[in-house]
Amino acid sequence: MFFTYILQSQKDQSFYIGFTSNLEQRLQQHNKATSGYTSTKKPWKLVYFETFDNETEARKRERAIKKKKSRTYIEYLIDQWEGPSLG
């Protein structure tokens, strides 16, 4: 199983969109990062995800969300999401 996910920075409320096969591990990696984009905006909170049967579909969805280049669209996805509790 693969996931397309959206993280929100608790520092400045910005979003990060990615895909992974392990959500918990990936969130930990973002929050432990010492270099790169996510390291400057820690801590991160998982606010949205979708599940896929394969990596190709997860990558395609990640690209589709990023291609919108719209904070409004991302906020809409999060607001409309009826997924499991994120804790």
N, CA, C and O atoms as a Maestro MAE file, in Angstrom:
{
 s_m_m2io_version
 :::
 2.0.0
}

f_m_ct {
 s_m_title
 :::
 protein
 m_atom[348] {
  # First column is atom index #
  i_m_mmod_type
  r_m_x_coord
  r_m_y_coord
  r_m_z_coord
  i_m_residue_number
  s_m_chain_name
  s_m_pdb_residue_name
  s_m_pdb_atom_name
  i_m_atomic_number
  :::
  1 25 0.841 -1.178 0.000 1 A "MET " " N  " 7
  2 3 0.000 0.000 0.000 1 A "MET " " CA " 6
  3 2 0.890 1.247 0.000 1 A "MET " " C  " 6
  4 15 1.936 1.284 0.648 1 A "MET " " O  " 8
  5 25 0.448 2.258 -0.739 2 A "PHE " " N  " 7
  6 3 1.164 3.534 -0.826 2 A "PHE " " CA " 6
  7 2 0.221 4.671 -0.471 2 A "PHE " " C  " 6
  8 15 -1.001 4.536 -0.540 2 A "PHE " " O  " 8
  9 25 0.807 5.781 -0.093 3 A "PHE " " N  " 7
  10 3 0.041 6.933 0.365 3 A "PHE " " CA " 6
  11 2 0.521 8.209 -0.309 3 A "PHE " " C  " 6
  12 15 1.720 8.399 -0.517 3 A "PHE " " O  " 8
  13 25 -0.412 9.073 -0.646 4 A "THR " " N  " 7
  14 3 -0.118 10.464 -0.976 4 A "THR " " CA " 6
  15 2 -0.562 11.239 0.253 4 A "THR " " C  " 6
  16 15 -1.661 11.023 0.763 4 A "THR " " O  " 8
  17 25 0.287 12.141 0.732 5 A "TYR " " N  " 7
  18 3 -0.001 12.799 1.999 5 A "TYR " " CA " 6
  19 2 0.260 14.299 1.933 5 A "TYR " " C  " 6
  20 15 0.990 14.796 1.076 5 A "TYR " " O  " 8
  21 25 -0.364 14.991 2.868 6 A "ILE " " N  " 7
  22 3 -0.125 16.429 3.032 6 A "ILE " " CA " 6
  23 2 0.242 16.656 4.489 6 A "ILE " " C  " 6
  24 15 -0.470 16.237 5.401 6 A "ILE " " O  " 8
  25 25 1.364 17.325 4.686 7 A "LEU " " N  " 7
  26 3 1.794 17.740 6.009 7 A "LEU " " CA " 6
  27 2 1.592 19.234 6.132 7 A "LEU " " C  " 6
  28 15 1.641 19.958 5.138 7 A "LEU " " O  " 8
  29 25 1.364 19.696 7.344 8 A "GLN " " N  " 7
  30 3 1.272 21.131 7.590 8 A "GLN " " CA " 6
  31 2 2.309 21.502 8.646 8 A "GLN " " C  " 6
  32 15 2.413 20.867 9.696 8 A "GLN " " O  " 8
  33 25 3.066 22.541 8.340 9 A "SER " " N  " 7
  34 3 4.074 23.041 9.271 9 A "SER " " CA " 6
  35 2 3.383 23.710 10.440 9 A "SER " " C  " 6
  36 15 2.516 24.564 10.254 9 A "SER " " O  " 8
  37 25 3.765 23.324 11.643 10 A "GLN " " N  " 7
  38 3 3.236 23.969 12.837 10 A "GLN " " CA " 6
  39 2 3.963 25.273 13.114 10 A "GLN " " C  " 6
  40 15 3.563 26.041 13.989 10 A "GLN " " O  " 8
  41 25 5.038 25.522 12.363 11 A "LYS " " N  " 7
  42 3 5.815 26.753 12.512 11 A "LYS " " CA " 6
  43 2 5.182 27.904 11.729 11 A "LYS " " C  " 6
  44 15 5.003 29.001 12.258 11 A "LYS " " O  " 8
  45 25 4.842 27.639 10.448 12 A "ASP " " N  " 7
  46 3 4.324 28.731 9.613 12 A "ASP " " CA " 6
  47 2 3.066 28.372 8.818 12 A "ASP " " C  " 6
  48 15 2.640 29.137 7.953 12 A "ASP " " O  " 8
  49 25 2.469 27.203 9.111 13 A "GLN " " N  " 7
  50 3 1.220 26.743 8.486 13 A "GLN " " CA " 6
  51 2 1.351 26.411 6.999 13 A "GLN " " C  " 6
  52 15 0.332 26.223 6.334 13 A "GLN " " O  " 8
  53 25 2.566 26.333 6.455 14 A "SER " " N  " 7
  54 3 2.743 25.946 5.057 14 A "SER " " CA " 6
  55 2 2.477 24.447 4.910 14 A "SER " " C  " 6
  56 15 2.400 23.718 5.899 14 A "SER " " O  " 8
  57 25 2.339 24.002 3.666 15 A "PHE " " N  " 7
  58 3 2.035 22.605 3.382 15 A "PHE " " CA " 6
  59 2 3.183 21.933 2.641 15 A "PHE " " C  " 6
  60 15 3.955 22.580 1.934 15 A "PHE " " O  " 8
  61 25 3.275 20.628 2.821 16 A "TYR " " N  " 7
  62 3 4.215 19.799 2.079 16 A "TYR " " CA " 6
  63 2 3.439 18.600 1.565 16 A "TYR " " C  " 6
  64 15 2.698 17.969 2.318 16 A "TYR " " O  " 8
  65 25 3.604 18.280 0.282 17 A "ILE " " N  " 7
  66 3 2.890 17.174 -0.349 17 A "ILE " " CA " 6
  67 2 3.910 16.131 -0.773 17 A "ILE " " C  " 6
  68 15 4.933 16.462 -1.373 17 A "ILE " " O  " 8
  69 25 3.631 14.873 -0.459 18 A "GLY " " N  " 7
  70 3 4.548 13.802 -0.831 18 A "GLY " " CA " 6
  71 2 3.829 12.482 -0.960 18 A "GLY " " C  " 6
  72 15 2.605 12.405 -0.861 18 A "GLY " " O  " 8
  73 25 4.627 11.422 -1.188 19 A "PHE " " N  " 7
  74 3 4.072 10.072 -1.222 19 A "PHE " " CA " 6
  75 2 5.055 9.142 -0.532 19 A "PHE " " C  " 6
  76 15 6.251 9.426 -0.458 19 A "PHE " " O  " 8
  77 25 4.541 8.028 -0.027 20 A "THR " " N  " 7
  78 3 5.372 7.081 0.717 20 A "THR " " CA " 6
  79 2 4.661 5.744 0.833 20 A "THR " " C  " 6
  80 15 3.476 5.624 0.521 20 A "THR " " O  " 8
  81 25 5.397 4.752 1.284 21 A "SER " " N  " 7
  82 3 4.780 3.460 1.599 21 A "SER " " CA " 6
  83 2 4.629 3.291 3.114 21 A "SER " " C  " 6
  84 15 4.043 2.309 3.569 21 A "SER " " O  " 8
  85 25 5.159 4.252 3.905 22 A "ASN " " N  " 7
  86 3 5.070 4.169 5.365 22 A "ASN " " CA " 6
  87 2 4.861 5.567 5.939 22 A "ASN " " C  " 6
  88 15 5.814 6.329 6.103 22 A "ASN " " O  " 8
  89 25 3.617 5.895 6.240 23 A "LEU " " N  " 7
  90 3 3.283 7.251 6.707 23 A "LEU " " CA " 6
  91 2 3.966 7.621 8.022 23 A "LEU " " C  " 6
  92 15 4.540 8.704 8.136 23 A "LEU " " O  " 8
  93 25 3.911 6.749 8.997 24 A "GLU " " N  " 7
  94 3 4.488 7.065 10.306 24 A "GLU " " CA " 6
  95 2 5.989 7.323 10.199 24 A "GLU " " C  " 6
  96 15 6.505 8.299 10.743 24 A "GLU " " O  " 8
  97 25 6.674 6.439 9.496 25 A "GLN " " N  " 7
  98 3 8.124 6.587 9.341 25 A "GLN " " CA " 6
  99 2 8.467 7.870 8.576 25 A "GLN " " C  " 6
  100 15 9.410 8.580 8.927 25 A "GLN " " O  " 8
  101 25 7.701 8.150 7.543 26 A "ARG " " N  " 7
  102 3 7.986 9.331 6.725 26 A "ARG " " CA " 6
  103 2 7.767 10.612 7.532 26 A "ARG " " C  " 6
  104 15 8.561 11.546 7.419 26 A "ARG " " O  " 8
  105 25 6.722 10.676 8.331 27 A "LEU " " N  " 7
  106 3 6.488 11.845 9.172 27 A "LEU " " CA " 6
  107 2 7.651 12.028 10.145 27 A "LEU " " C  " 6
  108 15 8.118 13.148 10.352 27 A "LEU " " O  " 8
  109 25 8.112 10.946 10.732 28 A "GLN " " N  " 7
  110 3 9.264 11.027 11.638 28 A "GLN " " CA " 6
  111 2 10.498 11.546 10.911 28 A "GLN " " C  " 6
  112 15 11.252 12.348 11.463 28 A "GLN " " O  " 8
  113 25 10.706 11.095 9.679 29 A "GLN " " N  " 7
  114 3 11.862 11.556 8.906 29 A "GLN " " CA " 6
  115 2 11.779 13.064 8.652 29 A "GLN " " C  " 6
  116 15 12.777 13.775 8.771 29 A "GLN " " O  " 8
  117 25 10.598 13.539 8.307 30 A "HIS " " N  " 7
  118 3 10.433 14.977 8.078 30 A "HIS " " CA " 6
  119 2 10.717 15.768 9.352 30 A "HIS " " C  " 6
  120 15 11.349 16.824 9.307 30 A "HIS " " O  " 8
  121 25 10.253 15.260 10.471 31 A "ASN " " N  " 7
  122 3 10.429 15.977 11.733 31 A "ASN " " CA " 6
  123 2 11.839 15.860 12.299 31 A "ASN " " C  " 6
  124 15 12.208 16.631 13.184 31 A "ASN " " O  " 8
  125 25 12.629 14.916 11.810 32 A "LYS " " N  " 7
  126 3 14.023 14.776 12.245 32 A "LYS " " CA " 6
  127 2 15.006 15.354 11.227 32 A "LYS " " C  " 6
  128 15 16.213 15.358 11.473 32 A "LYS " " O  " 8
  129 25 14.513 15.837 10.098 33 A "ALA " " N  " 7
  130 3 15.382 16.322 9.023 33 A "ALA " " CA " 6
  131 2 16.319 17.425 9.518 33 A "ALA " " C  " 6
  132 15 15.933 18.292 10.302 33 A "ALA " " O  " 8
  133 25 17.550 17.362 9.039 34 A "THR " " N  " 7
  134 3 18.530 18.388 9.402 34 A "THR " " CA " 6
  135 2 18.917 19.251 8.208 34 A "THR " " C  " 6
  136 15 19.653 20.226 8.361 34 A "THR " " O  " 8
  137 25 18.432 18.905 7.033 35 A "SER " " N  " 7
  138 3 18.681 19.731 5.851 35 A "SER " " CA " 6
  139 2 17.479 19.628 4.923 35 A "SER " " C  " 6
  140 15 16.653 18.723 5.046 35 A "SER " " O  " 8
  141 25 17.400 20.566 3.996 36 A "GLY " " N  " 7
  142 3 16.297 20.562 3.048 36 A "GLY " " CA " 6
  143 2 15.106 21.378 3.516 36 A "GLY " " C  " 6
  144 15 15.101 21.936 4.614 36 A "GLY " " O  " 8
  145 25 14.102 21.434 2.662 37 A "TYR " " N  " 7
  146 3 12.921 22.259 2.893 37 A "TYR " " CA " 6
  147 2 12.225 21.941 4.211 37 A "TYR " " C  " 6
  148 15 11.910 22.847 4.982 37 A "TYR " " O  " 8
  149 25 11.985 20.659 4.471 38 A "THR " " N  " 7
  150 3 11.198 20.319 5.654 38 A "THR " " CA " 6
  151 2 11.937 20.590 6.960 38 A "THR " " C  " 6
  152 15 11.302 20.750 8.002 38 A "THR " " O  " 8
  153 25 13.260 20.644 6.920 39 A "SER " " N  " 7
  154 3 14.014 20.879 8.160 39 A "SER " " CA " 6
  155 2 13.811 22.295 8.690 39 A "SER " " C  " 6
  156 15 13.949 22.526 9.891 39 A "SER " " O  " 8
  157 25 13.490 23.230 7.827 40 A "THR " " N  " 7
  158 3 13.353 24.633 8.237 40 A "THR " " CA " 6
  159 2 11.968 24.971 8.772 40 A "THR " " C  " 6
  160 15 11.752 26.065 9.294 40 A "THR " " O  " 8
  161 25 11.029 24.037 8.643 41 A "LYS " " N  " 7
  162 3 9.645 24.343 8.997 41 A "LYS " " CA " 6
  163 2 9.070 23.373 10.020 41 A "LYS " " C  " 6
  164 15 7.852 23.277 10.171 41 A "LYS " " O  " 8
  165 25 9.934 22.661 10.717 42 A "LYS " " N  " 7
  166 3 9.494 21.701 11.741 42 A "LYS " " CA " 6
  167 2 8.852 22.426 12.912 42 A "LYS " " C  " 6
  168 15 9.192 23.578 13.183 42 A "LYS " " O  " 8
  169 25 7.945 21.784 13.602 43 A "PRO " " N  " 7
  170 3 7.456 20.419 13.413 43 A "PRO " " CA " 6
  171 2 6.329 20.346 12.380 43 A "PRO " " C  " 6
  172 15 5.640 21.328 12.107 43 A "PRO " " O  " 8
  173 25 6.171 19.154 11.824 44 A "TRP " " N  " 7
  174 3 5.143 18.874 10.828 44 A "TRP " " CA " 6
  175 2 4.050 18.015 11.440 44 A "TRP " " C  " 6
  176 15 4.296 17.196 12.326 44 A "TRP " " O  " 8
  177 25 2.833 18.223 10.943 45 A "LYS " " N  " 7
  178 3 1.682 17.430 11.369 45 A "LYS " " CA " 6
  179 2 1.016 16.855 10.120 45 A "LYS " " C  " 6
  180 15 0.818 17.567 9.135 45 A "LYS " " O  " 8
  181 25 0.673 15.577 10.162 46 A "LEU " " N  " 7
  182 3 -0.046 14.943 9.069 46 A "LEU " " CA " 6
  183 2 -1.489 15.427 9.100 46 A "LEU " " C  " 6
  184 15 -2.179 15.253 10.104 46 A "LEU " " O  " 8
  185 25 -1.953 16.036 8.005 47 A "VAL " " N  " 7
  186 3 -3.313 16.584 7.978 47 A "VAL " " CA " 6
  187 2 -4.213 15.933 6.926 47 A "VAL " " C  " 6
  188 15 -5.419 16.179 6.899 47 A "VAL " " O  " 8
  189 25 -3.615 15.087 6.045 48 A "TYR " " N  " 7
  190 3 -4.410 14.486 4.972 48 A "TYR " " CA " 6
  191 2 -3.612 13.353 4.343 48 A "TYR " " C  " 6
  192 15 -2.391 13.437 4.213 48 A "TYR " " O  " 8
  193 25 -4.317 12.292 3.954 49 A "PHE " " N  " 7
  194 3 -3.674 11.270 3.132 49 A "PHE " " CA " 6
  195 2 -4.703 10.481 2.349 49 A "PHE " " C  " 6
  196 15 -5.872 10.405 2.727 49 A "PHE " " O  " 8
  197 25 -4.251 9.898 1.258 50 A "GLU " " N  " 7
  198 3 -5.044 9.005 0.428 50 A "GLU " " CA " 6
  199 2 -4.243 7.727 0.262 50 A "GLU " " C  " 6
  200 15 -3.012 7.766 0.259 50 A "GLU " " O  " 8
  201 25 -4.919 6.597 0.125 51 A "THR " " N  " 7
  202 3 -4.235 5.315 -0.046 51 A "THR " " CA " 6
  203 2 -4.355 4.821 -1.485 51 A "THR " " C  " 6
  204 15 -5.342 5.080 -2.174 51 A "THR " " O  " 8
  205 25 -3.320 4.103 -1.918 52 A "PHE " " N  " 7
  206 3 -3.257 3.570 -3.279 52 A "PHE " " CA " 6
  207 2 -2.661 2.170 -3.241 52 A "PHE " " C  " 6
  208 15 -1.907 1.826 -2.331 52 A "PHE " " O  " 8
  209 25 -3.006 1.378 -4.230 53 A "ASP " " N  " 7
  210 3 -2.502 0.010 -4.313 53 A "ASP " " CA " 6
  211 2 -1.064 -0.054 -4.809 53 A "ASP " " C  " 6
  212 15 -0.357 -1.030 -4.557 53 A "ASP " " O  " 8
  213 25 -0.628 0.998 -5.521 54 A "ASN " " N  " 7
  214 3 0.730 0.948 -6.070 54 A "ASN " " CA " 6
  215 2 1.385 2.335 -6.080 54 A "ASN " " C  " 6
  216 15 0.718 3.364 -5.982 54 A "ASN " " O  " 8
  217 25 2.697 2.318 -6.202 55 A "GLU " " N  " 7
  218 3 3.488 3.547 -6.170 55 A "GLU " " CA " 6
  219 2 3.148 4.488 -7.321 55 A "GLU " " C  " 6
  220 15 3.114 5.705 -7.139 55 A "GLU " " O  " 8
  221 25 2.899 3.940 -8.484 56 A "THR " " N  " 7
  222 3 2.598 4.760 -9.663 56 A "THR " " CA " 6
  223 2 1.390 5.653 -9.429 56 A "THR " " C  " 6
  224 15 1.422 6.844 -9.739 56 A "THR " " O  " 8
  225 25 0.325 5.076 -8.880 57 A "GLU " " N  " 7
  226 3 -0.883 5.858 -8.633 57 A "GLU " " CA " 6
  227 2 -0.650 6.910 -7.549 57 A "GLU " " C  " 6
  228 15 -1.157 8.027 -7.657 57 A "GLU " " O  " 8
  229 25 0.100 6.573 -6.522 58 A "ALA " " N  " 7
  230 3 0.405 7.544 -5.458 58 A "ALA " " CA " 6
  231 2 1.223 8.712 -6.017 58 A "ALA " " C  " 6
  232 15 0.968 9.868 -5.680 58 A "ALA " " O  " 8
  233 25 2.189 8.413 -6.855 59 A "ARG " " N  " 7
  234 3 3.009 9.472 -7.482 59 A "ARG " " CA " 6
  235 2 2.153 10.371 -8.371 59 A "ARG " " C  " 6
  236 15 2.297 11.593 -8.356 59 A "ARG " " O  " 8
  237 25 1.263 9.755 -9.143 60 A "LYS " " N  " 7
  238 3 0.393 10.527 -10.033 60 A "LYS " " CA " 6
  239 2 -0.486 11.491 -9.239 60 A "LYS " " C  " 6
  240 15 -0.673 12.642 -9.632 60 A "LYS " " O  " 8
  241 25 -1.018 11.012 -8.125 61 A "ARG " " N  " 7
  242 3 -1.870 11.872 -7.294 61 A "ARG " " CA " 6
  243 2 -1.059 12.992 -6.662 61 A "ARG " " C  " 6
  244 15 -1.527 14.128 -6.592 61 A "ARG " " O  " 8
  245 25 0.154 12.687 -6.198 62 A "GLU " " N  " 7
  246 3 1.030 13.718 -5.645 62 A "GLU " " CA " 6
  247 2 1.252 14.821 -6.686 62 A "GLU " " C  " 6
  248 15 1.117 16.007 -6.383 62 A "GLU " " O  " 8
  249 25 1.589 14.420 -7.902 63 A "ARG " " N  " 7
  250 3 1.827 15.400 -8.974 63 A "ARG " " CA " 6
  251 2 0.576 16.214 -9.288 63 A "ARG " " C  " 6
  252 15 0.658 17.417 -9.534 63 A "ARG " " O  " 8
  253 25 -0.580 15.555 -9.280 64 A "ALA " " N  " 7
  254 3 -1.835 16.257 -9.577 64 A "ALA " " CA " 6
  255 2 -2.124 17.340 -8.538 64 A "ALA " " C  " 6
  256 15 -2.537 18.445 -8.889 64 A "ALA " " O  " 8
  257 25 -1.910 17.027 -7.271 65 A "ILE " " N  " 7
  258 3 -2.145 18.011 -6.209 65 A "ILE " " CA " 6
  259 2 -1.146 19.156 -6.337 65 A "ILE " " C  " 6
  260 15 -1.524 20.324 -6.244 65 A "ILE " " O  " 8
  261 25 0.128 18.824 -6.550 66 A "LYS " " N  " 7
  262 3 1.165 19.859 -6.677 66 A "LYS " " CA " 6
  263 2 0.924 20.749 -7.891 66 A "LYS " " C  " 6
  264 15 1.183 21.952 -7.850 66 A "LYS " " O  " 8
  265 25 0.430 20.150 -8.967 67 A "LYS " " N  " 7
  266 3 0.197 20.888 -10.210 67 A "LYS " " CA " 6
  267 2 -0.859 21.983 -10.045 67 A "LYS " " C  " 6
  268 15 -0.828 22.991 -10.751 67 A "LYS " " O  " 8
  269 25 -1.780 21.786 -9.125 68 A "LYS " " N  " 7
  270 3 -2.828 22.796 -8.880 68 A "LYS " " CA " 6
  271 2 -2.221 24.100 -8.366 68 A "LYS " " C  " 6
  272 15 -2.750 25.179 -8.635 68 A "LYS " " O  " 8
  273 25 -1.105 24.005 -7.620 69 A "LYS " " N  " 7
  274 3 -0.434 25.179 -7.057 69 A "LYS " " CA " 6
  275 2 -1.419 26.099 -6.346 69 A "LYS " " C  " 6
  276 15 -1.413 27.316 -6.533 69 A "LYS " " O  " 8
  277 25 -2.256 25.486 -5.533 70 A "SER " " N  " 7
  278 3 -3.326 26.246 -4.907 70 A "SER " " CA " 6
  279 2 -3.484 25.872 -3.439 70 A "SER " " C  " 6
  280 15 -3.834 24.738 -3.112 70 A "SER " " O  " 8
  281 25 -3.227 26.822 -2.571 71 A "ARG " " N  " 7
  282 3 -3.458 26.616 -1.135 71 A "ARG " " CA " 6
  283 2 -4.948 26.376 -0.891 71 A "ARG " " C  " 6
  284 15 -5.314 25.570 -0.036 71 A "ARG " " O  " 8
  285 25 -5.803 27.069 -1.634 72 A "THR " " N  " 7
  286 3 -7.251 26.914 -1.492 72 A "THR " " CA " 6
  287 2 -7.666 25.476 -1.781 72 A "THR " " C  " 6
  288 15 -8.492 24.913 -1.063 72 A "THR " " O  " 8
  289 25 -7.097 24.875 -2.832 73 A "TYR " " N  " 7
  290 3 -7.423 23.492 -3.179 73 A "TYR " " CA " 6
  291 2 -6.964 22.543 -2.070 73 A "TYR " " C  " 6
  292 15 -7.702 21.634 -1.688 73 A "TYR " " O  " 8
  293 25 -5.768 22.746 -1.560 74 A "ILE " " N  " 7
  294 3 -5.248 21.903 -0.482 74 A "ILE " " CA " 6
  295 2 -6.135 22.017 0.757 74 A "ILE " " C  " 6
  296 15 -6.477 21.008 1.374 74 A "ILE " " O  " 8
  297 25 -6.499 23.223 1.113 75 A "GLU " " N  " 7
  298 3 -7.379 23.422 2.271 75 A "GLU " " CA " 6
  299 2 -8.744 22.780 2.041 75 A "GLU " " C  " 6
  300 15 -9.343 22.243 2.973 75 A "GLU " " O  " 8
  301 25 -9.236 22.832 0.807 76 A "TYR " " N  " 7
  302 3 -10.500 22.175 0.461 76 A "TYR " " CA " 6
  303 2 -10.381 20.664 0.684 76 A "TYR " " C  " 6
  304 15 -11.259 20.059 1.299 76 A "TYR " " O  " 8
  305 25 -9.296 20.052 0.189 77 A "LEU " " N  " 7
  306 3 -9.100 18.613 0.378 77 A "LEU " " CA " 6
  307 2 -9.127 18.251 1.865 77 A "LEU " " C  " 6
  308 15 -9.795 17.301 2.273 77 A "LEU " " O  " 8
  309 25 -8.399 19.016 2.656 78 A "ILE " " N  " 7
  310 3 -8.315 18.753 4.086 78 A "ILE " " CA " 6
  311 2 -9.686 18.905 4.753 78 A "ILE " " C  " 6
  312 15 -10.090 18.066 5.558 78 A "ILE " " O  " 8
  313 25 -10.397 19.991 4.408 79 A "ASP " " N  " 7
  314 3 -11.704 20.248 5.002 79 A "ASP " " CA " 6
  315 2 -12.741 19.184 4.640 79 A "ASP " " C  " 6
  316 15 -13.596 18.851 5.460 79 A "ASP " " O  " 8
  317 25 -12.670 18.650 3.419 80 A "GLN " " N  " 7
  318 3 -13.654 17.677 2.937 80 A "GLN " " CA " 6
  319 2 -13.293 16.245 3.287 80 A "GLN " " C  " 6
  320 15 -14.108 15.337 3.122 80 A "GLN " " O  " 8
  321 25 -12.093 16.042 3.762 81 A "TRP " " N  " 7
  322 3 -11.585 14.688 3.991 81 A "TRP " " CA " 6
  323 2 -12.349 13.983 5.092 81 A "TRP " " C  " 6
  324 15 -12.595 14.542 6.161 81 A "TRP " " O  " 8
  325 25 -12.716 12.755 4.812 82 A "GLU " " N  " 7
  326 3 -13.438 11.939 5.798 82 A "GLU " " CA " 6
  327 2 -12.640 10.685 6.116 82 A "GLU " " C  " 6
  328 15 -13.206 9.619 6.361 82 A "GLU " " O  " 8
  329 25 -11.331 10.824 6.110 83 A "GLY " " N  " 7
  330 3 -10.456 9.696 6.400 83 A "GLY " " CA " 6
  331 2 -10.405 9.386 7.876 83 A "GLY " " C  " 6
  332 15 -11.087 10.022 8.679 83 A "GLY " " O  " 8
  333 25 -9.594 8.403 8.234 84 A "PRO " " N  " 7
  334 3 -9.456 8.045 9.650 84 A "PRO " " CA " 6
  335 2 -8.842 9.182 10.445 84 A "PRO " " C  " 6
  336 15 -8.181 10.060 9.891 84 A "PRO " " O  " 8
  337 25 -9.064 9.153 11.727 85 A "SER " " N  " 7
  338 3 -8.525 10.180 12.619 85 A "SER " " CA " 6
  339 2 -7.007 10.210 12.507 85 A "SER " " C  " 6
  340 15 -6.353 9.170 12.436 85 A "SER " " O  " 8
  341 25 -6.462 11.416 12.491 86 A "LEU " " N  " 7
  342 3 -5.017 11.586 12.379 86 A "LEU " " CA " 6
  343 2 -4.352 11.689 13.737 86 A "LEU " " C  " 6
  344 15 -3.125 11.762 13.814 86 A "LEU " " O  " 8
  345 25 -5.118 11.696 14.791 87 A "GLY " " N  " 7
  346 3 -4.556 11.707 16.137 87 A "GLY " " CA " 6
  347 2 -4.029 13.006 16.594 87 A "GLY " " C  " 6
  348 15 -3.535 13.112 17.716 87 A "GLY " " O  " 8
  :::
 }
 m_bond[347] {
  # First column is bond index #
  i_m_from
  i_m_to
  i_m_order
  :::
  1 1 2 1
  2 2 3 1
  3 3 4 2
  4 3 5 1
  5 5 6 1
  6 6 7 1
  7 7 8 2
  8 7 9 1
  9 9 10 1
  10 10 11 1
  11 11 12 2
  12 11 13 1
  13 13 14 1
  14 14 15 1
  15 15 16 2
  16 15 17 1
  17 17 18 1
  18 18 19 1
  19 19 20 2
  20 19 21 1
  21 21 22 1
  22 22 23 1
  23 23 24 2
  24 23 25 1
  25 25 26 1
  26 26 27 1
  27 27 28 2
  28 27 29 1
  29 29 30 1
  30 30 31 1
  31 31 32 2
  32 31 33 1
  33 33 34 1
  34 34 35 1
  35 35 36 2
  36 35 37 1
  37 37 38 1
  38 38 39 1
  39 39 40 2
  40 39 41 1
  41 41 42 1
  42 42 43 1
  43 43 44 2
  44 43 45 1
  45 45 46 1
  46 46 47 1
  47 47 48 2
  48 47 49 1
  49 49 50 1
  50 50 51 1
  51 51 52 2
  52 51 53 1
  53 53 54 1
  54 54 55 1
  55 55 56 2
  56 55 57 1
  57 57 58 1
  58 58 59 1
  59 59 60 2
  60 59 61 1
  61 61 62 1
  62 62 63 1
  63 63 64 2
  64 63 65 1
  65 65 66 1
  66 66 67 1
  67 67 68 2
  68 67 69 1
  69 69 70 1
  70 70 71 1
  71 71 72 2
  72 71 73 1
  73 73 74 1
  74 74 75 1
  75 75 76 2
  76 75 77 1
  77 77 78 1
  78 78 79 1
  79 79 80 2
  80 79 81 1
  81 81 82 1
  82 82 83 1
  83 83 84 2
  84 83 85 1
  85 85 86 1
  86 86 87 1
  87 87 88 2
  88 87 89 1
  89 89 90 1
  90 90 91 1
  91 91 92 2
  92 91 93 1
  93 93 94 1
  94 94 95 1
  95 95 96 2
  96 95 97 1
  97 97 98 1
  98 98 99 1
  99 99 100 2
  100 99 101 1
  101 101 102 1
  102 102 103 1
  103 103 104 2
  104 103 105 1
  105 105 106 1
  106 106 107 1
  107 107 108 2
  108 107 109 1
  109 109 110 1
  110 110 111 1
  111 111 112 2
  112 111 113 1
  113 113 114 1
  114 114 115 1
  115 115 116 2
  116 115 117 1
  117 117 118 1
  118 118 119 1
  119 119 120 2
  120 119 121 1
  121 121 122 1
  122 122 123 1
  123 123 124 2
  124 123 125 1
  125 125 126 1
  126 126 127 1
  127 127 128 2
  128 127 129 1
  129 129 130 1
  130 130 131 1
  131 131 132 2
  132 131 133 1
  133 133 134 1
  134 134 135 1
  135 135 136 2
  136 135 137 1
  137 137 138 1
  138 138 139 1
  139 139 140 2
  140 139 141 1
  141 141 142 1
  142 142 143 1
  143 143 144 2
  144 143 145 1
  145 145 146 1
  146 146 147 1
  147 147 148 2
  148 147 149 1
  149 149 150 1
  150 150 151 1
  151 151 152 2
  152 151 153 1
  153 153 154 1
  154 154 155 1
  155 155 156 2
  156 155 157 1
  157 157 158 1
  158 158 159 1
  159 159 160 2
  160 159 161 1
  161 161 162 1
  162 162 163 1
  163 163 164 2
  164 163 165 1
  165 165 166 1
  166 166 167 1
  167 167 168 2
  168 167 169 1
  169 169 170 1
  170 170 171 1
  171 171 172 2
  172 171 173 1
  173 173 174 1
  174 174 175 1
  175 175 176 2
  176 175 177 1
  177 177 178 1
  178 178 179 1
  179 179 180 2
  180 179 181 1
  181 181 182 1
  182 182 183 1
  183 183 184 2
  184 183 185 1
  185 185 186 1
  186 186 187 1
  187 187 188 2
  188 187 189 1
  189 189 190 1
  190 190 191 1
  191 191 192 2
  192 191 193 1
  193 193 194 1
  194 194 195 1
  195 195 196 2
  196 195 197 1
  197 197 198 1
  198 198 199 1
  199 199 200 2
  200 199 201 1
  201 201 202 1
  202 202 203 1
  203 203 204 2
  204 203 205 1
  205 205 206 1
  206 206 207 1
  207 207 208 2
  208 207 209 1
  209 209 210 1
  210 210 211 1
  211 211 212 2
  212 211 213 1
  213 213 214 1
  214 214 215 1
  215 215 216 2
  216 215 217 1
  217 217 218 1
  218 218 219 1
  219 219 220 2
  220 219 221 1
  221 221 222 1
  222 222 223 1
  223 223 224 2
  224 223 225 1
  225 225 226 1
  226 226 227 1
  227 227 228 2
  228 227 229 1
  229 229 230 1
  230 230 231 1
  231 231 232 2
  232 231 233 1
  233 233 234 1
  234 234 235 1
  235 235 236 2
  236 235 237 1
  237 237 238 1
  238 238 239 1
  239 239 240 2
  240 239 241 1
  241 241 242 1
  242 242 243 1
  243 243 244 2
  244 243 245 1
  245 245 246 1
  246 246 247 1
  247 247 248 2
  248 247 249 1
  249 249 250 1
  250 250 251 1
  251 251 252 2
  252 251 253 1
  253 253 254 1
  254 254 255 1
  255 255 256 2
  256 255 257 1
  257 257 258 1
  258 258 259 1
  259 259 260 2
  260 259 261 1
  261 261 262 1
  262 262 263 1
  263 263 264 2
  264 263 265 1
  265 265 266 1
  266 266 267 1
  267 267 268 2
  268 267 269 1
  269 269 270 1
  270 270 271 1
  271 271 272 2
  272 271 273 1
  273 273 274 1
  274 274 275 1
  275 275 276 2
  276 275 277 1
  277 277 278 1
  278 278 279 1
  279 279 280 2
  280 279 281 1
  281 281 282 1
  282 282 283 1
  283 283 284 2
  284 283 285 1
  285 285 286 1
  286 286 287 1
  287 287 288 2
  288 287 289 1
  289 289 290 1
  290 290 291 1
  291 291 292 2
  292 291 293 1
  293 293 294 1
  294 294 295 1
  295 295 296 2
  296 295 297 1
  297 297 298 1
  298 298 299 1
  299 299 300 2
  300 299 301 1
  301 301 302 1
  302 302 303 1
  303 303 304 2
  304 303 305 1
  305 305 306 1
  306 306 307 1
  307 307 308 2
  308 307 309 1
  309 309 310 1
  310 310 311 1
  311 311 312 2
  312 311 313 1
  313 313 314 1
  314 314 315 1
  315 315 316 2
  316 315 317 1
  317 317 318 1
  318 318 319 1
  319 319 320 2
  320 319 321 1
  321 321 322 1
  322 322 323 1
  323 323 324 2
  324 323 325 1
  325 325 326 1
  326 326 327 1
  327 327 328 2
  328 327 329 1
  329 329 330 1
  330 330 331 1
  331 331 332 2
  332 331 333 1
  333 333 334 1
  334 334 335 1
  335 335 336 2
  336 335 337 1
  337 337 338 1
  338 338 339 1
  339 339 340 2
  340 339 341 1
  341 341 342 1
  342 342 343 1
  343 343 344 2
  344 343 345 1
  345 345 346 1
  346 346 347 1
  347 347 348 2
  :::
 }
}
